[in-house]
Amino acid sequence: MRLLSASLCLAAALSCHAVFAQEAAAPDPEKLAIATRIIELSRADQGIDANVESLVSRMLQNLKARSPSLSDEVVALIGNEVLQEMKNALPAVSAINARIYANHFTLQELEEIEAIYQSPIGRKMSAEMPKIRQEVTPLVRAYSGRAAAQVLQKVLTKLRAKGMKI
């Protein structure tokens, strides 16, 4: 439980640091308003939401592995609470995202990007991206896992050939 508490405190501290850093570089309000609309039109917040659910799921798996005596009921309770707290923070994450957009693009560029998302193809792209991410994510995870195992084996073989005892 201490590990979970420490992890959550660290995440909160890092989040606060990121928020304060972003506040120091507050962009033009008009740019920020357009960037916020772009985030909404692009449905970028849906991708963040899916990442939060995946993160909480992995966190709970690690928690259960480290604390096998925790009942499934307690793990579910922790998961629900953490997920709710993290979802409550999503508007702040979207605001940070909008600030980053506003800092990277000129007003004219933001207006052009917004126009793309308001066009028929932009609306279709926004509608399809969550579905595409849903298809791609498990494939990338599976590939990454296999690739990492192969790379690790290759590195270990090289190091052993150099005389390292591994």
Residue frames as qw, qx, qy, qz and C-alpha x, y, z in Angstrom:
[[0.000, 0.887, 0.462, 0.000, 0.00, 0.00, 0.00],
 [0.323, -0.753, 0.113, 0.562, 2.94, 2.32, 0.72],
 [0.396, -0.056, 0.606, 0.687, 4.24, 1.71, -2.80],
 [0.149, 0.667, 0.646, 0.341, 0.87, 2.69, -4.27],
 [0.197, -0.919, -0.247, 0.236, 0.71, 5.81, -2.11],
 [0.405, -0.551, 0.325, 0.653, 4.25, 6.80, -3.03],
 [0.355, 0.213, 0.675, 0.611, 3.54, 6.24, -6.72],
 [0.046, 0.813, 0.551, 0.182, 0.40, 8.34, -6.58],
 [0.296, -0.859, -0.051, 0.414, 2.19, 11.14, -4.71],
 [0.420, -0.295, 0.489, 0.706, 5.00, 11.13, -7.27],
 [0.251, 0.474, 0.683, 0.496, 2.49, 11.25, -10.13],
 [0.096, -0.911, -0.399, 0.050, 0.67, 14.14, -8.47],
 [0.376, -0.715, 0.151, 0.569, 3.89, 16.05, -7.89],
 [0.379, -0.037, 0.606, 0.698, 4.98, 15.57, -11.49],
 [0.140, 0.686, 0.646, 0.304, 1.54, 16.64, -12.70],
 [0.197, -0.915, -0.219, 0.276, 1.65, 19.81, -10.62],
 [0.409, -0.484, 0.361, 0.684, 5.12, 20.62, -11.94],
 [0.309, 0.266, 0.681, 0.608, 3.90, 20.22, -15.52],
 [0.000, -0.841, -0.532, -0.098, 0.87, 22.43, -14.85],
 [0.292, -0.846, -0.019, 0.445, 2.97, 25.17, -13.26],
 [0.419, -0.237, 0.516, 0.709, 5.47, 25.01, -16.12],
 [0.219, 0.506, 0.677, 0.487, 2.66, 25.40, -18.62],
 [0.119, -0.904, -0.388, 0.134, 1.14, 28.32, -16.71],
 [0.386, -0.611, 0.184, 0.666, 4.45, 30.15, -16.97],
 [0.152, -0.131, 0.616, 0.762, 4.20, 30.04, -20.76],
 [0.381, 0.582, 0.633, -0.339, 0.52, 30.99, -21.16],
 [0.309, 0.183, 0.563, 0.744, -0.21, 31.70, -24.84],
 [0.234, -0.026, -0.163, -0.958, -2.45, 34.30, -26.44],
 [0.477, 0.179, 0.660, -0.553, -6.08, 33.68, -25.32],
 [0.684, 0.477, -0.112, -0.541, -7.34, 33.60, -28.92],
 [0.428, 0.425, -0.790, -0.109, -4.76, 30.97, -29.87],
 [0.144, -0.110, 0.896, -0.406, -5.62, 29.01, -26.74],
 [0.626, 0.280, 0.366, -0.629, -9.35, 29.08, -27.58],
 [0.700, 0.473, -0.379, -0.377, -8.72, 27.73, -31.08],
 [0.250, 0.373, -0.885, 0.122, -6.27, 25.12, -29.78],
 [0.392, 0.006, 0.746, -0.538, -8.89, 23.98, -27.26],
 [0.745, 0.387, 0.093, -0.536, -11.43, 23.58, -30.06],
 [0.530, 0.498, -0.663, -0.176, -8.86, 21.59, -32.07],
 [0.069, -0.224, 0.918, -0.319, -8.37, 19.23, -29.13],
 [0.572, 0.223, 0.554, -0.562, -12.14, 18.74, -28.94],
 [0.697, 0.524, -0.167, -0.461, -12.62, 18.39, -32.71],
 [0.422, 0.492, -0.759, -0.060, -9.72, 15.95, -33.04],
 [0.893, -0.345, -0.147, -0.251, -11.02, 13.89, -30.13],
 [0.420, 0.497, -0.639, 0.411, -7.50, 13.84, -28.71],
 [0.424, -0.417, 0.512, -0.621, -9.05, 13.62, -25.25],
 [0.950, -0.015, -0.017, -0.311, -10.48, 10.20, -26.13],
 [0.751, 0.377, -0.475, 0.259, -6.97, 8.91, -26.73],
 [0.008, 0.484, -0.589, 0.647, -5.86, 10.27, -23.38],
 [0.738, -0.250, 0.246, -0.576, -8.87, 8.65, -21.71],
 [0.961, 0.139, -0.229, -0.076, -7.99, 5.27, -23.24],
 [0.503, 0.461, -0.563, 0.466, -4.39, 5.66, -22.07],
 [0.338, -0.455, 0.483, -0.667, -5.57, 6.37, -18.53],
 [0.912, -0.117, 0.088, -0.384, -7.68, 3.21, -18.48],
 [0.864, 0.306, -0.361, 0.171, -4.76, 1.17, -19.80],
 [0.198, 0.541, -0.554, 0.601, -2.38, 2.74, -17.26],
 [0.580, -0.378, 0.394, -0.604, -4.72, 1.98, -14.36],
 [0.972, 0.050, -0.105, -0.204, -5.20, -1.58, -15.59],
 [0.702, 0.386, -0.473, 0.366, -1.43, -2.16, -15.69],
 [0.101, -0.535, 0.505, -0.670, -1.02, -0.48, -12.31],
 [0.793, -0.273, 0.225, -0.495, -3.59, -2.84, -10.79],
 [0.941, 0.192, -0.277, 0.042, -1.86, -5.87, -12.31],
 [0.430, 0.468, -0.532, 0.559, 1.42, -4.73, -10.75],
 [0.410, -0.465, 0.390, -0.681, -0.29, -4.03, -7.43],
 [0.937, -0.128, 0.029, -0.324, -1.85, -7.50, -7.37],
 [0.834, 0.307, -0.386, 0.248, 1.48, -9.11, -8.28],
 [0.241, 0.469, -0.523, 0.670, 3.30, -7.21, -5.52],
 [0.345, -0.166, 0.582, -0.718, 0.53, -7.66, -2.96],
 [0.385, -0.077, -0.841, -0.372, -1.11, -11.02, -3.73],
 [0.118, -0.307, -0.830, 0.450, -2.90, -10.98, -0.38],
 [0.284, 0.226, 0.082, -0.928, -5.11, -8.11, -1.53],
 [0.483, 0.393, 0.769, -0.147, -8.56, -9.37, -2.36],
 [0.257, 0.361, 0.605, 0.661, -10.01, -8.82, -5.82],
 [0.135, -0.855, -0.499, -0.046, -12.62, -6.64, -4.13],
 [0.378, -0.769, 0.014, 0.515, -9.99, -4.32, -2.64],
 [0.406, -0.115, 0.512, 0.748, -8.05, -4.18, -5.92],
 [0.130, 0.604, 0.642, 0.454, -11.27, -3.28, -7.77],
 [0.238, -0.897, -0.326, 0.180, -12.05, -0.59, -5.20],
 [0.417, -0.562, 0.239, 0.673, -8.57, 0.90, -5.55],
 [0.348, 0.157, 0.633, 0.674, -8.85, 0.72, -9.32],
 [0.034, 0.777, 0.581, 0.242, -12.21, 2.48, -9.40],
 [0.306, -0.874, -0.140, 0.350, -10.99, 5.24, -7.09],
 [0.428, -0.396, 0.398, 0.708, -7.72, 5.78, -8.99],
 [0.291, 0.370, 0.673, 0.571, -9.51, 5.71, -12.35],
 [0.048, -0.878, -0.473, -0.060, -12.08, 8.26, -11.18],
 [0.360, -0.789, 0.051, 0.496, -9.40, 10.57, -9.78],
 [0.408, -0.188, 0.536, 0.715, -7.37, 10.34, -12.96],
 [0.193, 0.570, 0.662, 0.447, -10.43, 10.96, -15.14],
 [0.168, -0.908, -0.319, 0.213, -11.25, 13.99, -13.01],
 [0.370, -0.628, 0.266, 0.631, -7.83, 15.35, -13.99],
 [0.565, 0.315, 0.597, 0.475, -8.40, 14.91, -17.74],
 [0.204, 0.936, 0.266, 0.108, -9.75, 18.43, -18.35],
 [0.315, -0.860, 0.284, 0.282, -6.50, 19.80, -16.93],
 [0.606, -0.154, 0.630, 0.460, -4.53, 17.48, -19.22],
 [0.450, 0.654, 0.521, 0.313, -6.56, 18.69, -22.22],
 [0.032, -0.995, -0.044, 0.080, -5.88, 22.29, -21.19],
 [0.474, -0.610, 0.485, 0.411, -2.15, 21.57, -21.04],
 [0.591, 0.226, 0.656, 0.411, -2.38, 19.90, -24.44],
 [0.283, 0.879, 0.355, 0.147, -4.15, 22.99, -25.86],
 [0.226, -0.920, 0.197, 0.254, -1.44, 25.26, -24.45],
 [0.572, -0.294, 0.607, 0.467, 1.22, 23.16, -26.11],
 [0.488, 0.559, 0.572, 0.349, -0.60, 23.41, -29.45],
 [0.065, 0.981, 0.181, 0.008, -0.97, 27.17, -29.00],
 [0.386, -0.777, 0.358, 0.346, 2.75, 27.51, -28.28],
 [0.570, -0.118, 0.674, 0.455, 3.75, 25.51, -31.36],
 [0.338, 0.513, 0.633, 0.471, 1.48, 27.07, -33.99],
 [0.002, -0.003, 0.026, 1.000, 0.73, 30.59, -35.13],
 [0.446, 0.352, 0.436, -0.698, -2.82, 31.93, -35.01],
 [0.574, 0.443, -0.365, -0.584, -3.16, 31.42, -38.77],
 [0.303, 0.229, -0.922, -0.073, -1.87, 27.84, -38.55],
 [0.185, 0.152, 0.834, -0.497, -4.29, 27.04, -35.73],
 [0.542, 0.421, 0.143, -0.713, -7.16, 28.46, -37.81],
 [0.521, 0.397, -0.635, -0.410, -6.10, 26.26, -40.75],
 [0.122, 0.087, -0.972, 0.181, -5.88, 23.18, -38.53],
 [0.364, 0.276, 0.610, -0.648, -9.32, 23.93, -37.10],
 [0.580, 0.435, -0.197, -0.660, -10.69, 24.27, -40.64],
 [0.360, 0.259, -0.877, -0.186, -9.31, 20.83, -41.51],
 [0.022, 0.103, 0.922, -0.372, -11.04, 19.26, -38.51],
 [0.426, 0.409, 0.379, -0.712, -14.29, 21.02, -39.43],
 [0.440, 0.365, -0.552, -0.607, -14.15, 19.73, -43.02],
 [0.926, 0.000, -0.087, -0.367, -15.86, 16.45, -43.99],
 [0.788, 0.272, -0.505, 0.222, -12.55, 14.55, -44.19],
 [0.072, 0.435, -0.587, 0.679, -11.39, 16.07, -40.90],
 [0.684, -0.249, 0.269, -0.630, -14.61, 14.98, -39.18],
 [0.952, 0.104, -0.254, -0.138, -14.21, 11.49, -40.63],
 [0.527, 0.410, -0.597, 0.444, -10.58, 11.37, -39.51],
 [0.250, -0.401, 0.518, -0.713, -11.62, 12.40, -35.99],
 [0.852, -0.116, 0.104, -0.500, -14.32, 9.73, -35.93],
 [0.923, 0.231, -0.308, 0.005, -12.02, 6.99, -37.22],
 [0.257, 0.624, -0.607, 0.420, -8.87, 7.72, -35.18],
 [0.545, -0.406, 0.569, -0.463, -10.17, 6.20, -31.92],
 [0.960, 0.138, 0.138, -0.199, -11.12, 3.04, -33.83],
 [0.685, 0.586, -0.382, 0.207, -7.73, 2.96, -35.54],
 [0.079, -0.618, 0.632, -0.461, -5.93, 3.45, -32.21],
 [0.790, -0.220, 0.411, -0.399, -8.00, 0.62, -30.75],
 [0.951, 0.307, -0.035, -0.011, -6.87, -1.69, -33.55],
 [0.512, 0.672, -0.416, 0.337, -3.25, -0.54, -33.57],
 [0.354, -0.705, 0.463, -0.403, -2.53, -0.50, -29.84],
 [0.879, -0.264, 0.383, -0.101, -2.65, -4.27, -29.17],
 [0.865, 0.453, -0.008, 0.216, -0.66, -4.95, -32.34],
 [0.241, 0.790, -0.374, 0.423, 2.04, -2.47, -31.35],
 [0.577, -0.597, 0.461, -0.313, 2.18, -3.87, -27.80],
 [0.968, 0.007, 0.252, 0.016, 2.53, -7.43, -29.11],
 [0.707, 0.609, -0.123, 0.337, 5.18, -6.40, -31.63],
 [0.039, -0.821, 0.394, -0.412, 7.06, -4.32, -29.07],
 [0.770, -0.459, 0.399, -0.194, 7.12, -7.20, -26.60],
 [0.947, 0.198, 0.174, 0.184, 8.49, -9.61, -29.20],
 [0.498, 0.749, -0.171, 0.401, 10.97, -7.07, -30.53],
 [0.304, -0.795, 0.405, -0.333, 12.21, -6.22, -27.04],
 [0.887, -0.278, 0.367, -0.029, 12.75, -9.91, -26.24],
 [0.853, 0.420, 0.088, 0.296, 14.66, -10.41, -29.51],
 [0.235, 0.838, -0.257, 0.419, 16.79, -7.32, -28.96],
 [0.567, -0.678, 0.407, -0.232, 17.56, -8.35, -25.38],
 [0.951, -0.044, 0.286, 0.115, 18.62, -11.81, -26.55],
 [0.671, 0.637, -0.033, 0.378, 20.83, -10.28, -29.26],
 [0.059, -0.854, 0.336, -0.392, 22.49, -7.90, -26.77],
 [0.763, -0.497, 0.393, -0.128, 23.05, -10.68, -24.25],
 [0.933, 0.227, 0.167, 0.223, 24.61, -12.87, -26.94],
 [0.436, 0.776, -0.172, 0.422, 26.96, -10.04, -27.98],
 [0.318, -0.786, 0.396, -0.353, 28.01, -9.35, -24.39],
 [0.906, -0.262, 0.331, -0.015, 28.58, -13.05, -23.70],
 [0.829, 0.461, 0.034, 0.314, 30.74, -13.24, -26.84],
 [0.195, 0.804, -0.296, 0.477, 32.82, -10.44, -25.36],
 [0.491, 0.130, -0.732, 0.455, 33.34, -12.54, -22.24],
 [0.358, -0.335, 0.317, -0.812, 30.77, -11.06, -19.91],
 [0.140, -0.153, -0.964, 0.165, 29.17, -13.53, -17.53],
 [0.444, -0.039, 0.056, -0.893, 25.46, -12.89, -17.85]]
